[in-house]
């Protein structure tokens, strides 16, 4: 019984120590619809390539009219 109480006390102390950290608890305020991270170069190049393909397809279709 004494061992069980010691284990329970140790687990409570460890759980309490795990809850204490030195990280700040500040919340970040975000604006809806605004991404403030770094630009993804691969995605930007892919979007530009898709845009150019759409323009080329549009020109092909509209050239005969």
N, C-alpha and C positions, 0 to 999 in steps of 0.2 A: 504493500500500500504506500509505503514511503517513497518507493521508486516511481510510482505512478504520479504522485504529487510533485515530485521533483521534475519529472518529464513535462507535466502540465505547466509548471511554473516556467521552465526553460522555453517551452514553445510559446507561451504568452509573451515573454520578454523578447524573443526573437521576432515575433509578429509585430510587436510595438516598435522595435528598432528598425524593421523593414519599412514601416510607415513613415519614419522620419528620414527625410533626405534634404540635401542642400540645394536641390534644384528650385528655381523660382516658380512660384505658383501663379504668375501673371497670365492672364488670358489674352489671346491675340484677337484683335478686332479686324474682321475682314469685310470688304465691300462686296456685295453680291454681284456676280458676273465679272469681277475683275481678278485676273490672275497676276500675282505679284512675283512669281518665281522667275527663274532664268529662262530665256528662250531656248527651245530645243532646235538646234541647227538642222538635224536630220528631218524633223517634221516640217520646218520652214522650207527646206529645199524640196521636199516631197509636195508640199502644197503649191509651190511655185511651178513645179513640173506639171501637176494636175491642171492648174490654171492655164498654162500654156497649151496643153493638150485640148482643153475645152475650147480655147480661142481658135485653135487650128481646125477643130471639127466644125465649129460654127462657121468659119470662113469657107470651108468646103461645101457646106449645105447652102449657104447664102450666095455663093458665087454663081450658081445656075439660075438665080431668080432675077 
